[in-house]
């Protein structure tokens, strides 16, 4: 199978595209769209975002050490793109996009009400890497929109139509093709066949005993 060799680059796609909300010490709010974001630890729960030092929100992140990661959806795609190309120096993004700023429980940064999931984060370490600085942060609270909860209180993010980012394009997440661990579980149909086969063997064995006078 032939492949081309390219120079080193960021080819880890697709990526979650998130809207990160911040607020400075005077309470001025802003939103920055970030694709360089990810989960880094389970216990304690931690995430990372990478931001260029020249971005408007970078100084706010440095000063406050707090932010909120807001997951994006099909309905938020336009807003996500806008917040990625417009600077908070020039425009109030909450007002311009008519987004709802909700108070967080543990951090000064606001939640975006239209987002299905909001992660309150507090920075624990900043790693200068080159073009970007990575902000490692502990998740201090998670807010989930109740409209995506079923009667068993299971959360269905897929109903919100989440989006991802790949090579300059915003894409809808596709259909489910499996669940965690399905590759090592026996197919239910095969289990049923095996159970039926065992039952059949027991009946044959009983009939044989009857014929032999047992």
C-alpha positions in Angstrom: 0.0 0.0 0.0 1.8 3.1 -1.2 2.0 6.2 1.0 3.5 9.7 0.7 5.9 11.0 3.3 5.1 14.5 4.5 7.1 16.8 6.7 6.3 16.7 10.4 3.0 18.4 11.2 -0.2 18.3 13.2 -2.1 15.5 11.5 -4.0 14.1 14.5 -7.5 14.5 13.2 -10.4 14.9 13.7 -10.3 16.9 16.9 -12.9 18.2 19.3 -13.6 21.9 18.6 -14.5 23.7 21.9 -15.5 27.2 22.8 -13.4 28.3 25.8 -15.0 31.1 27.8 -13.0 33.3 30.1 -13.5 36.5 32.2 -10.8 39.0 33.2 -10.5 40.5 36.7 -12.9 43.3 35.8 -15.5 40.8 34.7 -15.1 41.3 30.9 -16.1 38.1 29.2 -14.7 36.5 26.1 -14.8 33.3 24.1 -12.0 31.7 22.2 -12.5 28.7 19.9 -9.8 26.0 20.3 -9.1 22.7 18.5 -5.9 21.9 20.5 -7.8 20.5 23.5 -7.9 17.1 25.1 -8.3 14.9 28.1 -5.1 14.2 30.0 -6.1 12.5 33.3 -9.0 10.8 35.0 -8.1 11.1 38.7 -8.0 14.0 39.2 -10.1 14.9 36.1 -7.9 17.1 34.0 -7.9 18.6 30.5 -5.5 20.7 28.4 -5.9 23.6 26.0 -3.1 25.1 23.9 -3.2 28.8 23.1 -0.9 31.1 21.2 0.5 33.9 23.4 -0.6 36.6 21.0 -4.3 35.6 21.4 -6.4 38.1 23.4 -7.6 35.4 25.8 -4.1 34.3 26.6 -3.4 37.1 29.0 -6.7 36.5 30.8 -5.9 32.8 31.2 -2.5 33.7 32.6 -4.0 36.3 35.1 -7.0 34.3 36.3 -5.9 30.7 35.8 -9.6 29.8 35.1 -11.7 28.9 32.1 -14.7 26.9 31.0 -14.7 24.4 28.2 -18.0 24.5 26.3 -18.7 21.6 23.9 -20.0 22.6 20.5 -22.9 21.4 18.3 -24.3 21.8 14.9 -26.3 24.8 16.2 -23.1 26.3 17.6 -21.0 25.8 14.5 -21.3 29.3 13.2 -20.6 30.8 16.7 -17.6 28.5 17.1 -16.1 29.6 13.8 -16.8 33.3 14.6 -15.2 33.0 18.0 -12.1 31.5 16.3 -11.6 34.3 13.8 -12.8 37.4 15.7 -10.8 38.9 18.5 -12.2 39.9 21.9 -10.2 43.1 21.5 -12.7 44.2 18.8 -16.1 42.7 19.7 -18.2 41.4 22.6 -18.8 37.9 21.3 -21.5 37.0 23.8 -23.5 40.1 22.7 -22.8 39.7 19.0 -23.8 36.1 18.8 -26.6 36.4 21.4 -25.1 33.7 23.5 -26.2 33.2 27.1 -23.5 33.8 29.8 -24.4 31.7 32.9 -22.5 32.0 36.2 -20.2 29.1 37.0 -20.0 27.5 40.5 -16.3 27.5 41.1 -14.6 29.8 38.6 -14.9 33.4 37.4 -15.4 32.4 33.8 -19.0 32.1 32.5 -20.7 29.1 31.0 -22.2 29.2 27.5 -25.8 28.3 28.2 -26.4 27.0 24.6 -23.6 24.4 25.0 -24.8 20.9 26.1 -21.8 20.4 28.4 -19.7 22.9 30.3 -16.5 22.0 32.2 -15.3 24.4 34.8 -11.5 24.4 34.8 -8.7 25.7 37.1 -5.2 25.9 35.7 -2.5 23.9 37.6 0.4 24.3 35.2 1.4 26.2 32.0 3.9 24.6 29.7 5.5 26.9 27.0 5.9 24.6 24.0 6.8 26.9 21.1 4.0 28.4 19.0 1.5 27.5 21.8 1.5 27.3 25.5 -0.4 24.4 27.0 -2.7 25.1 30.0 -3.1 22.0 32.1 -6.2 22.4 34.2 -8.3 20.4 36.8 -12.0 20.1 36.1 -13.8 21.4 39.1 -17.4 21.0 37.9 -19.3 19.7 35.0 -22.7 21.0 33.8 -24.9 18.8 31.6 -28.1 20.0 29.8 -31.1 18.1 31.2 -32.8 18.0 27.9 -30.4 15.3 26.8 -31.1 13.0 29.8 -33.4 10.0 29.4 -35.7 8.5 32.0 -32.9 6.5 33.4 -30.8 9.7 33.8 -28.4 8.6 31.1 -26.9 11.5 29.1 -27.2 11.4 25.3 -24.7 13.8 23.9 -25.3 12.5 20.4 -28.8 14.1 20.5 -27.1 17.5 20.6 -25.4 16.8 17.3 -21.8 17.4 18.4 -19.2 18.6 15.9 -15.5 18.0 15.3 -12.8 19.8 13.4 -10.6 18.3 10.6 -8.3 20.1 8.2 -10.2 23.4 8.4 -13.6 21.8 8.2 -16.3 21.4 10.8 -17.9 18.0 10.7 -20.9 16.4 12.3 -20.1 13.3 14.3 -21.3 10.1 12.5 -23.5 7.2 13.6 -22.5 4.8 16.3 -20.7 1.7 15.0 -19.9 0.1 18.3 -19.5 0.5 22.1 -16.5 0.3 24.4 -15.3 -3.4 24.6 -17.6 -4.7 21.9 -14.6 -6.2 20.0 -14.0 -8.8 22.8 -17.6 -9.5 23.6 -19.3 -12.6 22.1 -22.1 -11.7 19.6 -25.5 -12.1 21.3 -26.7 -14.1 18.4 -23.8 -16.5 18.7 -24.5 -16.8 22.5 -28.1 -17.7 21.7 -27.0 -20.3 19.2 -24.5 -21.8 21.7 -27.2 -22.0 24.3 -29.7 -23.6 21.9 -27.0 -26.1 20.9 -26.3 -27.1 24.5 -30.0 -27.5 25.2 -30.4 -29.6 22.1 -27.6 -31.9 23.2 -29.2 -32.4 26.6 -32.5 -33.4 25.0 -30.7 -35.9 22.7 -28.8 -37.3 25.7 -32.1 -37.8 27.6 -33.8 -39.5 24.7 -30.8 -41.8 24.3 -31.1 -42.9 27.9 -34.8 -43.6 27.6 -34.2 -45.8 24.5 -31.5 -47.7 26.3 -33.8 -48.4 29.2 -32.2 -46.1 31.7 
